[in-house]
Amino acid sequence: MSFFRKKLKSEYSDYINAPLVMIDNFYIYENLGAVTGNPRIQNKKSLLGKIQTVEFASIIGGIKRAQSMNGYINTISGVFTLLSKKALEDCQYWDIDMVTEDIALSWKMHLHNYVIAYEPHALCWMIVPETLRGLLKQRIRWAQGNQEVLIRDFRKVFKKKSLPFWFLFLEQLVSIVWVTSIVFTLIYLLLTLNFIDYYFYEETLNIILASSFVLITTNIILFSVQLCIDSRYERKNMFYFLFLSWYPLFYWMINAITNVFALPKALRRKKGVYATWKSPDRGNKTR
């Protein structure tokens, strides 16, 4: 345990001072460009707030842990990140024409051989959308920004000649292709279904139900493990275990649909033109 962690543990019994813990990483990693923290949802009263609590505690945290093992994190958390001034200067700061500056900056740091660290002990509160319209607006921008970066940097990725970095690129690319194919496959099935056909109920419907059951069960198991790992930082999140089933059933489809709607926007991105966006609702701050 480093000096800062020892000091914090002795002086503060119930919480950790996040900035000091983030600074601590600069003594651990060489060529560190950024340290991204662990955002916590403040407004948890609504159904969407509870589902996003599960998402940030299990899915997003799990993704960052897995990507840290690979050596390349897809994106820093725009809401809470400590940045190196030298890394910012070398990367020429933020891009004016990218709709998600945090994703764009993360990939520029990777391309300039800077390390991005994930610090789960660095906690901060954030307010999330509580309306479906606000959530869709937010997720379309996130998806568009991720796609813009893949389009902009795909040539530079392979010039870097780094297998772990290639793996990150392929992970993001395959995810987009997969969710897009799922959405269009479901649309095709709905348009071609014959509800009076006996073979539909005997074969096709059984395949759909069996696939859905396997997907939901797998997701719940994985999310439960990640929720248990994350519970050390916020124990009461374990009470949101019952909302795990909502993600693969409902919430995942929202993210899949937003990826489809975001793709034309990403393809039409104009280089050198200011990217603008309007912030969605951020929920009820009093909750």
JOSULTA-V852175 format. One record per pair of residues at least 6 apart in sequence whose ideal C-beta (glycine too) atoms are under 7 Angstrom apart, sorted by sequence separation. I is the first residue (numbers start at 0). GAP is how many residues later the second one is. If there is no record, write none. Layout:
i=I gap=GAP
i=I gap=GAP
//
This chain:
i=25 gap=6
i=42 gap=6
i=43 gap=6
i=66 gap=6
i=94 gap=6
i=97 gap=6
i=128 gap=6
i=193 gap=6
i=230 gap=6
i=24 gap=7
i=66 gap=7
i=93 gap=7
i=108 gap=7
i=192 gap=7
i=229 gap=7
i=230 gap=7
i=7 gap=8
i=40 gap=8
i=156 gap=8
i=157 gap=8
i=7 gap=9
i=43 gap=9
i=63 gap=9
i=94 gap=9
i=128 gap=9
i=156 gap=9
i=24 gap=10
i=105 gap=10
i=226 gap=10
i=40 gap=11
i=93 gap=11
i=226 gap=11
i=7 gap=12
i=40 gap=12
i=156 gap=12
i=7 gap=13
i=21 gap=13
i=90 gap=14
i=226 gap=14
i=21 gap=15
i=40 gap=15
i=153 gap=15
i=3 gap=16
i=3 gap=17
i=38 gap=17
i=90 gap=17
i=223 gap=17
i=90 gap=18
i=3 gap=19
i=4 gap=19
i=17 gap=19
i=3 gap=20
i=223 gap=20
i=90 gap=21
i=222 gap=21
i=1 gap=22
i=86 gap=22
i=89 gap=22
i=149 gap=22
i=37 gap=23
i=149 gap=23
i=77 gap=24
i=219 gap=24
i=222 gap=24
i=1 gap=25
i=219 gap=25
i=75 gap=26
i=145 gap=26
i=74 gap=27
i=86 gap=27
i=74 gap=28
i=218 gap=28
i=75 gap=29
i=146 gap=29
i=215 gap=29
i=218 gap=29
i=75 gap=30
i=74 gap=31
i=73 gap=32
i=215 gap=32
i=72 gap=33
i=214 gap=33
i=215 gap=33
i=35 gap=37
i=38 gap=38
i=71 gap=38
i=35 gap=40
i=36 gap=40
i=38 gap=40
i=75 gap=40
i=35 gap=41
i=38 gap=41
i=99 gap=41
i=103 gap=41
i=33 gap=42
i=79 gap=42
i=98 gap=42
i=99 gap=42
i=102 gap=42
i=106 gap=42
i=110 gap=42
i=36 gap=43
i=72 gap=43
i=102 gap=43
i=36 gap=44
i=79 gap=44
i=35 gap=45
i=72 gap=45
i=78 gap=45
i=98 gap=45
i=99 gap=45
i=103 gap=45
i=110 gap=45
i=34 gap=46
i=98 gap=46
i=99 gap=46
i=102 gap=46
i=106 gap=46
i=33 gap=47
i=34 gap=47
i=78 gap=47
i=97 gap=47
i=33 gap=48
i=33 gap=49
i=98 gap=49
i=110 gap=49
i=33 gap=50
i=67 gap=50
i=97 gap=50
i=32 gap=51
i=31 gap=52
i=33 gap=53
i=64 gap=53
i=32 gap=54
i=63 gap=54
i=109 gap=55
i=22 gap=59
i=60 gap=59
i=21 gap=60
i=18 gap=63
i=182 gap=73
i=181 gap=74
i=182 gap=74
i=33 gap=75
i=32 gap=76
i=51 gap=76
i=178 gap=77
i=182 gap=77
i=48 gap=79
i=179 gap=79
i=35 gap=80
i=178 gap=80
i=179 gap=80
i=32 gap=81
i=37 gap=81
i=47 gap=81
i=48 gap=81
i=30 gap=82
i=31 gap=82
i=32 gap=82
i=33 gap=82
i=34 gap=82
i=35 gap=82
i=36 gap=82
i=37 gap=82
i=47 gap=82
i=30 gap=83
i=31 gap=83
i=32 gap=83
i=39 gap=83
i=41 gap=83
i=175 gap=83
i=30 gap=84
i=34 gap=84
i=37 gap=84
i=39 gap=84
i=41 gap=84
i=42 gap=84
i=45 gap=84
i=31 gap=85
i=36 gap=85
i=37 gap=85
i=38 gap=85
i=39 gap=85
i=40 gap=85
i=41 gap=85
i=42 gap=85
i=28 gap=86
i=36 gap=86
i=39 gap=86
i=36 gap=87
i=38 gap=87
i=40 gap=87
i=42 gap=87
i=47 gap=87
i=28 gap=88
i=24 gap=92
i=71 gap=92
i=70 gap=93
i=71 gap=93
i=24 gap=94
i=69 gap=94
i=73 gap=94
i=71 gap=96
i=21 gap=97
i=69 gap=97
i=20 gap=98
i=69 gap=98
i=73 gap=98
i=20 gap=100
i=21 gap=100
i=20 gap=101
i=66 gap=101
i=17 gap=104
i=15 gap=105
i=17 gap=105
i=17 gap=106
i=122 gap=110
i=119 gap=113
i=138 gap=115
i=142 gap=115
i=146 gap=115
i=150 gap=115
i=138 gap=116
i=142 gap=116
i=146 gap=116
i=135 gap=118
i=139 gap=118
i=143 gap=118
i=147 gap=118
i=134 gap=119
i=138 gap=119
i=142 gap=119
i=146 gap=119
i=139 gap=121
i=143 gap=121
i=147 gap=121
i=135 gap=122
i=139 gap=122
i=143 gap=122
i=140 gap=136
i=137 gap=142
i=136 gap=143
i=133 gap=146
i=133 gap=147
i=130 gap=150
i=128 gap=151
i=129 gap=151
i=128 gap=152
i=128 gap=153
i=129 gap=153
i=128 gap=154
i=129 gap=154
i=126 gap=155
i=127 gap=155
i=126 gap=156
i=126 gap=158
i=58 gap=164
i=61 gap=164
i=57 gap=165
i=60 gap=165
i=58 gap=167
i=57 gap=168
i=53 gap=169
i=57 gap=169
i=60 gap=169
i=56 gap=170
i=57 gap=172
i=96 gap=172
i=53 gap=173
i=56 gap=173
i=96 gap=173
i=96 gap=174
i=96 gap=175
i=96 gap=176
i=98 gap=176
i=56 gap=177
i=96 gap=177
i=97 gap=177
i=95 gap=178
i=96 gap=178
i=98 gap=178
i=95 gap=179
i=56 gap=180
i=52 gap=184
i=53 gap=186
i=52 gap=187
i=53 gap=189
i=49 gap=190
i=53 gap=190
i=50 gap=192
i=54 gap=192
i=49 gap=193
i=53 gap=193
i=39 gap=194
i=37 gap=195
i=50 gap=195
i=50 gap=196
i=50 gap=200
i=48 gap=234
i=42 gap=240
i=42 gap=241
i=42 gap=242
i=44 gap=242
i=43 gap=243
i=42 gap=244
//
